[in-house]
Amino acid sequence: MNLTETTLLIIGFTGQFFFFMRFFVQWIYSEKQRKSVIPVAFWYFSLLGSVCLLIYAILRKDIVFIVGQSTGFIIYIRNLYFIKKERAKLNA
């Protein structure tokens, strides 16, 4: 395996790690709350995972994967925007 392939795998697995962490954090947080809850960290892990996997998909030139990661990217940023806006409103 050459350096380019190794770098691509590191980027891809880093993205998968962030996606896994979002579900892990959400599960732990929900267990503590004794109900299903989506913590803010879920959206940050989603965004990080999406960025890594989008880079991976672009480098691999996989149009299906590129389109899939591009649309999720918008949703994660929008949710973080709503959370920030709501917090600002509560602190006003």
PDB file with one MODEL, atoms N, CA, C and O in Angstrom:
MODEL        1
ATOM      1  N   MET A   1       0.859  -1.178   0.000  1.00  0.00           N
ATOM      2  CA  MET A   1       0.000   0.000   0.000  1.00  0.00           C
ATOM      3  C   MET A   1       0.907   1.244   0.000  1.00  0.00           C
ATOM      4  O   MET A   1       1.833   1.356   0.804  1.00  0.00           O
ATOM      5  N   ASN A   2       0.616   2.171  -0.919  1.00  0.00           N
ATOM      6  CA  ASN A   2       1.446   3.361  -1.013  1.00  0.00           C
ATOM      7  C   ASN A   2       0.929   4.478  -0.079  1.00  0.00           C
ATOM      8  O   ASN A   2      -0.107   4.327   0.569  1.00  0.00           O
ATOM      9  N   LEU A   3       1.666   5.591  -0.025  1.00  0.00           N
ATOM     10  CA  LEU A   3       1.336   6.695   0.888  1.00  0.00           C
ATOM     11  C   LEU A   3      -0.026   7.316   0.588  1.00  0.00           C
ATOM     12  O   LEU A   3      -0.761   7.668   1.510  1.00  0.00           O
ATOM     13  N   THR A   4      -0.361   7.451  -0.674  1.00  0.00           N
ATOM     14  CA  THR A   4      -1.657   8.023  -1.064  1.00  0.00           C
ATOM     15  C   THR A   4      -2.803   7.143  -0.567  1.00  0.00           C
ATOM     16  O   THR A   4      -3.771   7.647   0.002  1.00  0.00           O
ATOM     17  N   GLU A   5      -2.700   5.862  -0.773  1.00  0.00           N
ATOM     18  CA  GLU A   5      -3.741   4.940  -0.310  1.00  0.00           C
ATOM     19  C   GLU A   5      -3.861   4.981   1.215  1.00  0.00           C
ATOM     20  O   GLU A   5      -4.965   4.980   1.759  1.00  0.00           O
ATOM     21  N   THR A   6      -2.727   5.016   1.888  1.00  0.00           N
ATOM     22  CA  THR A   6      -2.735   5.063   3.354  1.00  0.00           C
ATOM     23  C   THR A   6      -3.393   6.348   3.843  1.00  0.00           C
ATOM     24  O   THR A   6      -4.185   6.322   4.784  1.00  0.00           O
ATOM     25  N   THR A   7      -3.068   7.472   3.207  1.00  0.00           N
ATOM     26  CA  THR A   7      -3.662   8.758   3.585  1.00  0.00           C
ATOM     27  C   THR A   7      -5.167   8.740   3.367  1.00  0.00           C
ATOM     28  O   THR A   7      -5.924   9.215   4.213  1.00  0.00           O
ATOM     29  N   LEU A   8      -5.603   8.194   2.239  1.00  0.00           N
ATOM     30  CA  LEU A   8      -7.038   8.100   1.959  1.00  0.00           C
ATOM     31  C   LEU A   8      -7.749   7.248   3.014  1.00  0.00           C
ATOM     32  O   LEU A   8      -8.832   7.602   3.480  1.00  0.00           O
ATOM     33  N   LEU A   9      -7.143   6.149   3.378  1.00  0.00           N
ATOM     34  CA  LEU A   9      -7.764   5.290   4.398  1.00  0.00           C
ATOM     35  C   LEU A   9      -7.833   5.986   5.752  1.00  0.00           C
ATOM     36  O   LEU A   9      -8.817   5.836   6.477  1.00  0.00           O
ATOM     37  N   ILE A  10      -6.805   6.739   6.094  1.00  0.00           N
ATOM     38  CA  ILE A  10      -6.821   7.476   7.368  1.00  0.00           C
ATOM     39  C   ILE A  10      -7.954   8.502   7.368  1.00  0.00           C
ATOM     40  O   ILE A  10      -8.681   8.624   8.354  1.00  0.00           O
ATOM     41  N   ILE A  11      -8.107   9.241   6.264  1.00  0.00           N
ATOM     42  CA  ILE A  11      -9.191  10.225   6.158  1.00  0.00           C
ATOM     43  C   ILE A  11     -10.550   9.529   6.254  1.00  0.00           C
ATOM     44  O   ILE A  11     -11.432   9.980   6.985  1.00  0.00           O
ATOM     45  N   GLY A  12     -10.713   8.445   5.523  1.00  0.00           N
ATOM     46  CA  GLY A  12     -11.986   7.721   5.536  1.00  0.00           C
ATOM     47  C   GLY A  12     -12.323   7.143   6.901  1.00  0.00           C
ATOM     48  O   GLY A  12     -13.455   7.260   7.371  1.00  0.00           O
ATOM     49  N   PHE A  13     -11.339   6.520   7.535  1.00  0.00           N
ATOM     50  CA  PHE A  13     -11.603   5.936   8.858  1.00  0.00           C
ATOM     51  C   PHE A  13     -11.798   7.012   9.928  1.00  0.00           C
ATOM     52  O   PHE A  13     -12.533   6.797  10.893  1.00  0.00           O
ATOM     53  N   THR A  14     -11.152   8.158   9.768  1.00  0.00           N
ATOM     54  CA  THR A  14     -11.377   9.267  10.707  1.00  0.00           C
ATOM     55  C   THR A  14     -12.826   9.737  10.603  1.00  0.00           C
ATOM     56  O   THR A  14     -13.476   9.989  11.618  1.00  0.00           O
ATOM     57  N   GLY A  15     -13.324   9.854   9.384  1.00  0.00           N
ATOM     58  CA  GLY A  15     -14.728  10.227   9.185  1.00  0.00           C
ATOM     59  C   GLY A  15     -15.671   9.208   9.791  1.00  0.00           C
ATOM     60  O   GLY A  15     -16.654   9.576  10.434  1.00  0.00           O
ATOM     61  N   GLN A  16     -15.383   7.931   9.596  1.00  0.00           N
ATOM     62  CA  GLN A  16     -16.223   6.883  10.185  1.00  0.00           C
ATOM     63  C   GLN A  16     -16.160   6.916  11.707  1.00  0.00           C
ATOM     64  O   GLN A  16     -17.159   6.661  12.380  1.00  0.00           O
ATOM     65  N   PHE A  17     -14.987   7.229  12.247  1.00  0.00           N
ATOM     66  CA  PHE A  17     -14.846   7.338  13.708  1.00  0.00           C
ATOM     67  C   PHE A  17     -15.752   8.449  14.246  1.00  0.00           C
ATOM     68  O   PHE A  17     -16.445   8.254  15.244  1.00  0.00           O
ATOM     69  N   PHE A  18     -15.748   9.617  13.585  1.00  0.00           N
ATOM     70  CA  PHE A  18     -16.599  10.729  14.042  1.00  0.00           C
ATOM     71  C   PHE A  18     -18.079  10.348  13.937  1.00  0.00           C
ATOM     72  O   PHE A  18     -18.866  10.686  14.822  1.00  0.00           O
ATOM     73  N   PHE A  19     -18.458   9.661  12.884  1.00  0.00           N
ATOM     74  CA  PHE A  19     -19.860   9.229  12.760  1.00  0.00           C
ATOM     75  C   PHE A  19     -20.228   8.229  13.854  1.00  0.00           C
ATOM     76  O   PHE A  19     -21.327   8.277  14.406  1.00  0.00           O
ATOM     77  N   PHE A  20     -19.317   7.339  14.156  1.00  0.00           N
ATOM     78  CA  PHE A  20     -19.573   6.399  15.246  1.00  0.00           C
ATOM     79  C   PHE A  20     -19.717   7.149  16.571  1.00  0.00           C
ATOM     80  O   PHE A  20     -20.605   6.840  17.367  1.00  0.00           O
ATOM     81  N   MET A  21     -18.846   8.134  16.810  1.00  0.00           N
ATOM     82  CA  MET A  21     -18.861   8.880  18.073  1.00  0.00           C
ATOM     83  C   MET A  21     -20.165   9.643  18.280  1.00  0.00           C
ATOM     84  O   MET A  21     -20.608   9.807  19.417  1.00  0.00           O
ATOM     85  N   ARG A  22     -20.778  10.104  17.210  1.00  0.00           N
ATOM     86  CA  ARG A  22     -22.039  10.838  17.382  1.00  0.00           C
ATOM     87  C   ARG A  22     -23.109   9.916  17.957  1.00  0.00           C
ATOM     88  O   ARG A  22     -23.871  10.320  18.835  1.00  0.00           O
ATOM     89  N   PHE A  23     -23.169   8.686  17.469  1.00  0.00           N
ATOM     90  CA  PHE A  23     -24.157   7.748  18.004  1.00  0.00           C
ATOM     91  C   PHE A  23     -23.787   7.309  19.419  1.00  0.00           C
ATOM     92  O   PHE A  23     -24.662   7.141  20.268  1.00  0.00           O
ATOM     93  N   PHE A  24     -22.509   7.126  19.669  1.00  0.00           N
ATOM     94  CA  PHE A  24     -22.058   6.718  20.997  1.00  0.00           C
ATOM     95  C   PHE A  24     -22.378   7.798  22.037  1.00  0.00           C
ATOM     96  O   PHE A  24     -22.900   7.499  23.111  1.00  0.00           O
ATOM     97  N   VAL A  25     -22.062   9.044  21.709  1.00  0.00           N
ATOM     98  CA  VAL A  25     -22.339  10.162  22.625  1.00  0.00           C
ATOM     99  C   VAL A  25     -23.846  10.306  22.846  1.00  0.00           C
ATOM    100  O   VAL A  25     -24.298  10.537  23.968  1.00  0.00           O
ATOM    101  N   GLN A  26     -24.615  10.166  21.766  1.00  0.00           N
ATOM    102  CA  GLN A  26     -26.069  10.287  21.886  1.00  0.00           C
ATOM    103  C   GLN A  26     -26.621   9.184  22.781  1.00  0.00           C
ATOM    104  O   GLN A  26     -27.506   9.432  23.601  1.00  0.00           O
ATOM    105  N   TRP A  27     -26.113   7.995  22.631  1.00  0.00           N
ATOM    106  CA  TRP A  27     -26.578   6.857  23.446  1.00  0.00           C
ATOM    107  C   TRP A  27     -26.243   7.089  24.926  1.00  0.00           C
ATOM    108  O   TRP A  27     -27.105   6.915  25.788  1.00  0.00           O
ATOM    109  N   ILE A  28     -25.010   7.475  25.221  1.00  0.00           N
ATOM    110  CA  ILE A  28     -24.600   7.722  26.610  1.00  0.00           C
ATOM    111  C   ILE A  28     -25.429   8.845  27.222  1.00  0.00           C
ATOM    112  O   ILE A  28     -25.896   8.735  28.356  1.00  0.00           O
ATOM    113  N   TYR A  29     -25.606   9.910  26.475  1.00  0.00           N
ATOM    114  CA  TYR A  29     -26.379  11.054  26.966  1.00  0.00           C
ATOM    115  C   TYR A  29     -27.834  10.650  27.241  1.00  0.00           C
ATOM    116  O   TYR A  29     -28.407  11.047  28.255  1.00  0.00           O
ATOM    117  N   SER A  30     -28.423   9.870  26.350  1.00  0.00           N
ATOM    118  CA  SER A  30     -29.799   9.416  26.531  1.00  0.00           C
ATOM    119  C   SER A  30     -29.923   8.491  27.737  1.00  0.00           C
ATOM    120  O   SER A  30     -30.903   8.561  28.479  1.00  0.00           O
ATOM    121  N   GLU A  31     -28.933   7.630  27.930  1.00  0.00           N
ATOM    122  CA  GLU A  31     -28.971   6.745  29.098  1.00  0.00           C
ATOM    123  C   GLU A  31     -28.946   7.555  30.397  1.00  0.00           C
ATOM    124  O   GLU A  31     -29.643   7.222  31.355  1.00  0.00           O
ATOM    125  N   LYS A  32     -28.150   8.606  30.421  1.00  0.00           N
ATOM    126  CA  LYS A  32     -28.080   9.444  31.623  1.00  0.00           C
ATOM    127  C   LYS A  32     -29.385  10.200  31.857  1.00  0.00           C
ATOM    128  O   LYS A  32     -29.795  10.406  32.999  1.00  0.00           O
ATOM    129  N   GLN A  33     -30.035  10.611  30.769  1.00  0.00           N
ATOM    130  CA  GLN A  33     -31.282  11.373  30.871  1.00  0.00           C
ATOM    131  C   GLN A  33     -32.504  10.453  31.010  1.00  0.00           C
ATOM    132  O   GLN A  33     -33.597  10.914  31.338  1.00  0.00           O
ATOM    133  N   ARG A  34     -32.316   9.170  30.763  1.00  0.00           N
ATOM    134  CA  ARG A  34     -33.401   8.171  30.790  1.00  0.00           C
ATOM    135  C   ARG A  34     -34.488   8.481  29.769  1.00  0.00           C
ATOM    136  O   ARG A  34     -35.659   8.157  29.972  1.00  0.00           O
ATOM    137  N   LYS A  35     -34.082   9.118  28.661  1.00  0.00           N
ATOM    138  CA  LYS A  35     -34.986   9.379  27.536  1.00  0.00           C
ATOM    139  C   LYS A  35     -34.117   9.663  26.310  1.00  0.00           C
ATOM    140  O   LYS A  35     -32.924   9.934  26.441  1.00  0.00           O
ATOM    141  N   SER A  36     -34.715   9.600  25.128  1.00  0.00           N
ATOM    142  CA  SER A  36     -33.952   9.850  23.910  1.00  0.00           C
ATOM    143  C   SER A  36     -33.676  11.336  23.757  1.00  0.00           C
ATOM    144  O   SER A  36     -34.595  12.152  23.686  1.00  0.00           O
ATOM    145  N   VAL A  37     -32.395  11.671  23.708  1.00  0.00           N
ATOM    146  CA  VAL A  37     -31.977  13.075  23.630  1.00  0.00           C
ATOM    147  C   VAL A  37     -30.860  13.178  22.589  1.00  0.00           C
ATOM    148  O   VAL A  37     -30.025  12.281  22.469  1.00  0.00           O
ATOM    149  N   ILE A  38     -30.857  14.273  21.845  1.00  0.00           N
ATOM    150  CA  ILE A  38     -29.762  14.539  20.907  1.00  0.00           C
ATOM    151  C   ILE A  38     -28.940  15.696  21.468  1.00  0.00           C
ATOM    152  O   ILE A  38     -29.378  16.846  21.422  1.00  0.00           O
ATOM    153  N   PRO A  39     -27.751  15.401  21.995  1.00  0.00           N
ATOM    154  CA  PRO A  39     -26.914  16.476  22.538  1.00  0.00           C
ATOM    155  C   PRO A  39     -26.257  17.288  21.409  1.00  0.00           C
ATOM    156  O   PRO A  39     -26.193  16.829  20.268  1.00  0.00           O
ATOM    157  N   VAL A  40     -25.781  18.468  21.726  1.00  0.00           N
ATOM    158  CA  VAL A  40     -25.141  19.328  20.728  1.00  0.00           C
ATOM    159  C   VAL A  40     -23.923  18.625  20.116  1.00  0.00           C
ATOM    160  O   VAL A  40     -23.639  18.784  18.929  1.00  0.00           O
ATOM    161  N   ALA A  41     -23.211  17.852  20.934  1.00  0.00           N
ATOM    162  CA  ALA A  41     -22.025  17.138  20.444  1.00  0.00           C
ATOM    163  C   ALA A  41     -22.371  16.237  19.261  1.00  0.00           C
ATOM    164  O   ALA A  41     -21.536  16.012  18.385  1.00  0.00           O
ATOM    165  N   PHE A  42     -23.594  15.723  19.236  1.00  0.00           N
ATOM    166  CA  PHE A  42     -24.032  14.882  18.118  1.00  0.00           C
ATOM    167  C   PHE A  42     -23.856  15.625  16.803  1.00  0.00           C
ATOM    168  O   PHE A  42     -23.346  15.049  15.841  1.00  0.00           O
ATOM    169  N   TRP A  43     -24.263  16.886  16.734  1.00  0.00           N
ATOM    170  CA  TRP A  43     -24.189  17.665  15.490  1.00  0.00           C
ATOM    171  C   TRP A  43     -22.747  17.996  15.125  1.00  0.00           C
ATOM    172  O   TRP A  43     -22.390  18.007  13.947  1.00  0.00           O
ATOM    173  N   TYR A  44     -21.911  18.267  16.139  1.00  0.00           N
ATOM    174  CA  TYR A  44     -20.496  18.537  15.850  1.00  0.00           C
ATOM    175  C   TYR A  44     -19.794  17.283  15.319  1.00  0.00           C
ATOM    176  O   TYR A  44     -19.016  17.366  14.369  1.00  0.00           O
ATOM    177  N   PHE A  45     -20.064  16.131  15.923  1.00  0.00           N
ATOM    178  CA  PHE A  45     -19.478  14.891  15.417  1.00  0.00           C
ATOM    179  C   PHE A  45     -19.999  14.594  14.009  1.00  0.00           C
ATOM    180  O   PHE A  45     -19.259  14.104  13.156  1.00  0.00           O
ATOM    181  N   SER A  46     -21.263  14.890  13.778  1.00  0.00           N
ATOM    182  CA  SER A  46     -21.835  14.690  12.439  1.00  0.00           C
ATOM    183  C   SER A  46     -21.120  15.556  11.413  1.00  0.00           C
ATOM    184  O   SER A  46     -20.781  15.096  10.323  1.00  0.00           O
ATOM    185  N   LEU A  47     -20.896  16.810  11.772  1.00  0.00           N
ATOM    186  CA  LEU A  47     -20.235  17.745  10.870  1.00  0.00           C
ATOM    187  C   LEU A  47     -18.795  17.306  10.585  1.00  0.00           C
ATOM    188  O   LEU A  47     -18.359  17.298   9.434  1.00  0.00           O
ATOM    189  N   LEU A  48     -18.068  16.942  11.637  1.00  0.00           N
ATOM    190  CA  LEU A  48     -16.683  16.491  11.458  1.00  0.00           C
ATOM    191  C   LEU A  48     -16.619  15.228  10.601  1.00  0.00           C
ATOM    192  O   LEU A  48     -15.783  15.118   9.704  1.00  0.00           O
ATOM    193  N   GLY A  49     -17.505  14.285  10.884  1.00  0.00           N
ATOM    194  CA  GLY A  49     -17.549  13.050  10.098  1.00  0.00           C
ATOM    195  C   GLY A  49     -17.885  13.334   8.645  1.00  0.00           C
ATOM    196  O   GLY A  49     -17.307  12.745   7.731  1.00  0.00           O
ATOM    197  N   SER A  50     -18.830  14.246   8.445  1.00  0.00           N
ATOM    198  CA  SER A  50     -19.248  14.593   7.092  1.00  0.00           C
ATOM    199  C   SER A  50     -18.116  15.250   6.310  1.00  0.00           C
ATOM    200  O   SER A  50     -17.913  14.942   5.135  1.00  0.00           O
ATOM    201  N   VAL A  51     -17.385  16.145   6.946  1.00  0.00           N
ATOM    202  CA  VAL A  51     -16.265  16.819   6.273  1.00  0.00           C
ATOM    203  C   VAL A  51     -15.206  15.792   5.858  1.00  0.00           C
ATOM    204  O   VAL A  51     -14.745  15.788   4.717  1.00  0.00           O
ATOM    205  N   CYS A  52     -14.832  14.928   6.796  1.00  0.00           N
ATOM    206  CA  CYS A  52     -13.814  13.910   6.489  1.00  0.00           C
ATOM    207  C   CYS A  52     -14.281  12.984   5.364  1.00  0.00           C
ATOM    208  O   CYS A  52     -13.522  12.683   4.443  1.00  0.00           O
ATOM    209  N   LEU A  53     -15.530  12.537   5.448  1.00  0.00           N
ATOM    210  CA  LEU A  53     -16.021  11.610   4.427  1.00  0.00           C
ATOM    211  C   LEU A  53     -16.244  12.292   3.082  1.00  0.00           C
ATOM    212  O   LEU A  53     -16.109  11.662   2.033  1.00  0.00           O
ATOM    213  N   LEU A  54     -16.587  13.593   3.113  1.00  0.00           N
ATOM    214  CA  LEU A  54     -16.713  14.337   1.853  1.00  0.00           C
ATOM    215  C   LEU A  54     -15.345  14.459   1.176  1.00  0.00           C
ATOM    216  O   LEU A  54     -15.229  14.265  -0.034  1.00  0.00           O
ATOM    217  N   ILE A  55     -14.318  14.779   1.953  1.00  0.00           N
ATOM    218  CA  ILE A  55     -12.949  14.841   1.407  1.00  0.00           C
ATOM    219  C   ILE A  55     -12.555  13.475   0.833  1.00  0.00           C
ATOM    220  O   ILE A  55     -12.017  13.374  -0.270  1.00  0.00           O
ATOM    221  N   TYR A  56     -12.836  12.447   1.604  1.00  0.00           N
ATOM    222  CA  TYR A  56     -12.532  11.081   1.160  1.00  0.00           C
ATOM    223  C   TYR A  56     -13.246  10.769  -0.163  1.00  0.00           C
ATOM    224  O   TYR A  56     -12.645  10.227  -1.090  1.00  0.00           O
ATOM    225  N   ALA A  57     -14.526  11.117  -0.234  1.00  0.00           N
ATOM    226  CA  ALA A  57     -15.310  10.829  -1.437  1.00  0.00           C
ATOM    227  C   ALA A  57     -14.809  11.616  -2.642  1.00  0.00           C
ATOM    228  O   ALA A  57     -14.765  11.094  -3.756  1.00  0.00           O
ATOM    229  N   ILE A  58     -14.429  12.882  -2.416  1.00  0.00           N
ATOM    230  CA  ILE A  58     -13.910  13.700  -3.520  1.00  0.00           C
ATOM    231  C   ILE A  58     -12.595  13.111  -4.031  1.00  0.00           C
ATOM    232  O   ILE A  58     -12.386  12.992  -5.238  1.00  0.00           O
ATOM    233  N   LEU A  59     -11.719  12.746  -3.106  1.00  0.00           N
ATOM    234  CA  LEU A  59     -10.440  12.164  -3.517  1.00  0.00           C
ATOM    235  C   LEU A  59     -10.626  10.828  -4.231  1.00  0.00           C
ATOM    236  O   LEU A  59      -9.853  10.482  -5.124  1.00  0.00           O
ATOM    237  N   ARG A  60     -11.651  10.082  -3.837  1.00  0.00           N
ATOM    238  CA  ARG A  60     -11.958   8.803  -4.487  1.00  0.00           C
ATOM    239  C   ARG A  60     -12.762   8.977  -5.770  1.00  0.00           C
ATOM    240  O   ARG A  60     -12.930   8.040  -6.551  1.00  0.00           O
ATOM    241  N   LYS A  61     -13.267  10.231  -5.973  1.00  0.00           N
ATOM    242  CA  LYS A  61     -14.087  10.561  -7.150  1.00  0.00           C
ATOM    243  C   LYS A  61     -15.345   9.693  -7.210  1.00  0.00           C
ATOM    244  O   LYS A  61     -15.703   9.147  -8.253  1.00  0.00           O
ATOM    245  N   ASP A  62     -16.002   9.586  -6.046  1.00  0.00           N
ATOM    246  CA  ASP A  62     -17.223   8.783  -5.930  1.00  0.00           C
ATOM    247  C   ASP A  62     -18.423   9.725  -5.852  1.00  0.00           C
ATOM    248  O   ASP A  62     -18.726  10.260  -4.785  1.00  0.00           O
ATOM    249  N   ILE A  63     -19.102   9.928  -6.977  1.00  0.00           N
ATOM    250  CA  ILE A  63     -20.186  10.909  -7.068  1.00  0.00           C
ATOM    251  C   ILE A  63     -21.353  10.578  -6.139  1.00  0.00           C
ATOM    252  O   ILE A  63     -21.986  11.489  -5.605  1.00  0.00           O
ATOM    253  N   VAL A  64     -21.647   9.311  -5.938  1.00  0.00           N
ATOM    254  CA  VAL A  64     -22.755   8.923  -5.053  1.00  0.00           C
ATOM    255  C   VAL A  64     -22.440   9.330  -3.617  1.00  0.00           C
ATOM    256  O   VAL A  64     -23.286   9.899  -2.928  1.00  0.00           O
ATOM    257  N   PHE A  65     -21.261   9.047  -3.185  1.00  0.00           N
ATOM    258  CA  PHE A  65     -20.819   9.387  -1.840  1.00  0.00           C
ATOM    259  C   PHE A  65     -20.700  10.906  -1.668  1.00  0.00           C
ATOM    260  O   PHE A  65     -21.034  11.435  -0.608  1.00  0.00           O
ATOM    261  N   ILE A  66     -20.229  11.607  -2.701  1.00  0.00           N
ATOM    262  CA  ILE A  66     -20.091  13.076  -2.652  1.00  0.00           C
ATOM    263  C   ILE A  66     -21.456  13.725  -2.448  1.00  0.00           C
ATOM    264  O   ILE A  66     -21.607  14.593  -1.589  1.00  0.00           O
ATOM    265  N   VAL A  67     -22.436  13.316  -3.221  1.00  0.00           N
ATOM    266  CA  VAL A  67     -23.784  13.888  -3.109  1.00  0.00           C
ATOM    267  C   VAL A  67     -24.375  13.584  -1.727  1.00  0.00           C
ATOM    268  O   VAL A  67     -24.969  14.460  -1.099  1.00  0.00           O
ATOM    269  N   GLY A  68     -24.212  12.360  -1.263  1.00  0.00           N
ATOM    270  CA  GLY A  68     -24.749  11.976   0.046  1.00  0.00           C
ATOM    271  C   GLY A  68     -24.154  12.777   1.179  1.00  0.00           C
ATOM    272  O   GLY A  68     -24.884  13.211   2.070  1.00  0.00           O
ATOM    273  N   GLN A  69     -22.866  12.983   1.172  1.00  0.00           N
ATOM    274  CA  GLN A  69     -22.214  13.731   2.249  1.00  0.00           C
ATOM    275  C   GLN A  69     -22.469  15.226   2.129  1.00  0.00           C
ATOM    276  O   GLN A  69     -22.512  15.916   3.147  1.00  0.00           O
ATOM    277  N   SER A  70     -22.635  15.738   0.946  1.00  0.00           N
ATOM    278  CA  SER A  70     -22.888  17.167   0.746  1.00  0.00           C
ATOM    279  C   SER A  70     -24.223  17.591   1.336  1.00  0.00           C
ATOM    280  O   SER A  70     -24.319  18.662   1.935  1.00  0.00           O
ATOM    281  N   THR A  71     -25.243  16.780   1.178  1.00  0.00           N
ATOM    282  CA  THR A  71     -26.563  17.153   1.683  1.00  0.00           C
ATOM    283  C   THR A  71     -26.610  17.078   3.209  1.00  0.00           C
ATOM    284  O   THR A  71     -27.240  17.923   3.845  1.00  0.00           O
ATOM    285  N   GLY A  72     -25.965  16.099   3.795  1.00  0.00           N
ATOM    286  CA  GLY A  72     -25.942  15.998   5.252  1.00  0.00           C
ATOM    287  C   GLY A  72     -25.221  17.173   5.881  1.00  0.00           C
ATOM    288  O   GLY A  72     -25.612  17.658   6.943  1.00  0.00           O
ATOM    289  N   PHE A  73     -24.176  17.624   5.227  1.00  0.00           N
ATOM    290  CA  PHE A  73     -23.377  18.754   5.676  1.00  0.00           C
ATOM    291  C   PHE A  73     -24.256  19.990   5.948  1.00  0.00           C
ATOM    292  O   PHE A  73     -24.084  20.671   6.958  1.00  0.00           O
ATOM    293  N   ILE A  74     -25.190  20.264   5.039  1.00  0.00           N
ATOM    294  CA  ILE A  74     -26.090  21.412   5.169  1.00  0.00           C
ATOM    295  C   ILE A  74     -27.000  21.239   6.384  1.00  0.00           C
ATOM    296  O   ILE A  74     -27.217  22.191   7.134  1.00  0.00           O
ATOM    297  N   ILE A  75     -27.522  20.059   6.580  1.00  0.00           N
ATOM    298  CA  ILE A  75     -28.436  19.791   7.697  1.00  0.00           C
ATOM    299  C   ILE A  75     -27.724  19.962   9.045  1.00  0.00           C
ATOM    300  O   ILE A  75     -28.302  20.518   9.979  1.00  0.00           O
ATOM    301  N   TYR A  76     -26.492  19.496   9.150  1.00  0.00           N
ATOM    302  CA  TYR A  76     -25.754  19.608  10.419  1.00  0.00           C
ATOM    303  C   TYR A  76     -25.490  21.068  10.769  1.00  0.00           C
ATOM    304  O   TYR A  76     -25.662  21.482  11.915  1.00  0.00           O
ATOM    305  N   ILE A  77     -25.075  21.836   9.781  1.00  0.00           N
ATOM    306  CA  ILE A  77     -24.805  23.260  10.016  1.00  0.00           C
ATOM    307  C   ILE A  77     -26.088  23.991  10.387  1.00  0.00           C
ATOM    308  O   ILE A  77     -26.081  24.858  11.261  1.00  0.00           O
ATOM    309  N   ARG A  78     -27.172  23.650   9.735  1.00  0.00           N
ATOM    310  CA  ARG A  78     -28.456  24.299  10.032  1.00  0.00           C
ATOM    311  C   ARG A  78     -28.904  23.996  11.475  1.00  0.00           C
ATOM    312  O   ARG A  78     -29.379  24.891  12.174  1.00  0.00           O
ATOM    313  N   ASN A  79     -28.755  22.755  11.914  1.00  0.00           N
ATOM    314  CA  ASN A  79     -29.129  22.410  13.287  1.00  0.00           C
ATOM    315  C   ASN A  79     -28.260  23.150  14.297  1.00  0.00           C
ATOM    316  O   ASN A  79     -28.767  23.610  15.320  1.00  0.00           O
ATOM    317  N   LEU A  80     -26.971  23.272  14.033  1.00  0.00           N
ATOM    318  CA  LEU A  80     -26.088  24.017  14.939  1.00  0.00           C
ATOM    319  C   LEU A  80     -26.485  25.493  14.972  1.00  0.00           C
ATOM    320  O   LEU A  80     -26.409  26.133  16.020  1.00  0.00           O
ATOM    321  N   TYR A  81     -26.901  26.024  13.846  1.00  0.00           N
ATOM    322  CA  TYR A  81     -27.383  27.403  13.789  1.00  0.00           C
ATOM    323  C   TYR A  81     -28.624  27.579  14.678  1.00  0.00           C
ATOM    324  O   TYR A  81     -28.701  28.538  15.447  1.00  0.00           O
ATOM    325  N   PHE A  82     -29.587  26.664  14.576  1.00  0.00           N
ATOM    326  CA  PHE A  82     -30.805  26.753  15.394  1.00  0.00           C
ATOM    327  C   PHE A  82     -30.470  26.664  16.893  1.00  0.00           C
ATOM    328  O   PHE A  82     -31.043  27.389  17.706  1.00  0.00           O
ATOM    329  N   ILE A  83     -29.558  25.787  17.240  1.00  0.00           N
ATOM    330  CA  ILE A  83     -29.164  25.638  18.651  1.00  0.00           C
ATOM    331  C   ILE A  83     -28.513  26.924  19.160  1.00  0.00           C
ATOM    332  O   ILE A  83     -28.822  27.390  20.257  1.00  0.00           O
ATOM    333  N   LYS A  84     -27.621  27.487  18.366  1.00  0.00           N
ATOM    334  CA  LYS A  84     -26.956  28.731  18.762  1.00  0.00           C
ATOM    335  C   LYS A  84     -27.969  29.868  18.903  1.00  0.00           C
ATOM    336  O   LYS A  84     -27.897  30.655  19.848  1.00  0.00           O
ATOM    337  N   LYS A  85     -28.904  29.950  17.968  1.00  0.00           N
ATOM    338  CA  LYS A  85     -29.932  30.994  17.989  1.00  0.00           C
ATOM    339  C   LYS A  85     -30.824  30.846  19.227  1.00  0.00           C
ATOM    340  O   LYS A  85     -31.162  31.837  19.875  1.00  0.00           O
ATOM    341  N   GLU A  86     -31.201  29.610  19.551  1.00  0.00           N
ATOM    342  CA  GLU A  86     -32.053  29.362  20.712  1.00  0.00           C
ATOM    343  C   GLU A  86     -31.333  29.714  22.013  1.00  0.00           C
ATOM    344  O   GLU A  86     -31.932  30.281  22.927  1.00  0.00           O
ATOM    345  N   ARG A  87     -30.056  29.377  22.089  1.00  0.00           N
ATOM    346  CA  ARG A  87     -29.275  29.701  23.293  1.00  0.00           C
ATOM    347  C   ARG A  87     -29.119  31.206  23.465  1.00  0.00           C
ATOM    348  O   ARG A  87     -29.186  31.718  24.582  1.00  0.00           O
ATOM    349  N   ALA A  88     -28.912  31.909  22.364  1.00  0.00           N
ATOM    350  CA  ALA A  88     -28.782  33.371  22.431  1.00  0.00           C
ATOM    351  C   ALA A  88     -30.086  33.986  22.915  1.00  0.00           C
ATOM    352  O   ALA A  88     -30.082  34.953  23.677  1.00  0.00           O
ATOM    353  N   LYS A  89     -31.201  33.416  22.467  1.00  0.00           N
ATOM    354  CA  LYS A  89     -32.524  33.908  22.864  1.00  0.00           C
ATOM    355  C   LYS A  89     -32.753  33.681  24.360  1.00  0.00           C
ATOM    356  O   LYS A  89     -33.301  34.544  25.048  1.00  0.00           O
ATOM    357  N   LEU A  90     -32.332  32.520  24.856  1.00  0.00           N
ATOM    358  CA  LEU A  90     -32.507  32.216  26.281  1.00  0.00           C
ATOM    359  C   LEU A  90     -31.618  33.096  27.173  1.00  0.00           C
ATOM    360  O   LEU A  90     -31.986  33.419  28.303  1.00  0.00           O
ATOM    361  N   ASN A  91     -30.450  33.476  26.653  1.00  0.00           N
ATOM    362  CA  ASN A  91     -29.521  34.291  27.435  1.00  0.00           C
ATOM    363  C   ASN A  91     -29.820  35.789  27.356  1.00  0.00           C
ATOM    364  O   ASN A  91     -29.229  36.581  28.090  1.00  0.00           O
ATOM    365  N   ALA A  92     -30.732  36.173  26.471  1.00  0.00           N
ATOM    366  CA  ALA A  92     -31.043  37.608  26.300  1.00  0.00           C
ATOM    367  C   ALA A  92     -31.912  38.144  27.428  1.00  0.00           C
ATOM    368  O   ALA A  92     -32.258  39.325  27.432  1.00  0.00           O
TER     369      ALA A  92
ENDMDL
END
